[in-house]
Amino acid sequence: MKKYILFDHDGVLVDTEFWYYKAGERALADIGVTLDKDQYLRDMNQGLGTWAQARAAGIDEQTISRQREVRNEYYQQYLKTEAIEIEGVVETLAELSKYVRMAIVTTAKRVDFEIIHEKRQIRQFMDFVLVREDYQFTKPHPEPYLTGLKRLGAIKEETLVVEDSSRGLNSAVAAGIDCVIVSNDFTKAQDFSQASYRIETLIELKDIILHLT
């Protein structure tokens, strides 16, 4: 029986991953470095990111530190101006709230999360949100989801994680929690062989929950 859902955020509840990539691409272009998308996706899967390619191109740490701030500014611009809604999310959460308690466990920084949700309706369905500043080790380490379990007062067997990346899946698996992978074009080539369920859209979660309750 599943009584709790821990949601990843980016790529699951809002469509932000492309814009995070574009912000990094712009920040590197400013210093003459081209961000290879395929390599970026491989690096992200390993817990690395935009700056692995900058270092490989010989960019010094001081410049990287400066451009990281530039990237963050670009990203926040996109969050404020681009369409990042995923169709059906709010309606699905409203339906799921009849059956389970829910929370968000994200690697998003608090400032970005607050910008995203300033005028959106997603948070009202959540018991709480854990952002990057709320734990020491990021995904694929199990700490984020173990922290979520503890905060819910839940046990692993009663909980389901919803993710869109292998990093997140590996975090859930390491925490001993069944994981649903929702399809996302940005992460579709990753290894999801350890997932308990695969779905195309979030609305399919209701059938899984009803089957397990």
Helices and strands as residue ranges (DSSP letters): E 4-7, H 17-29, H 37-45, H 50-56, H 61-81, H 89-96, E 101-105, H 110-116, G 123-125, E 129-130, G 132-134, H 143-152, G 156-158, E 159-163, H 166-174, E 178-182, E 197-199, G 202-204, H 205-212
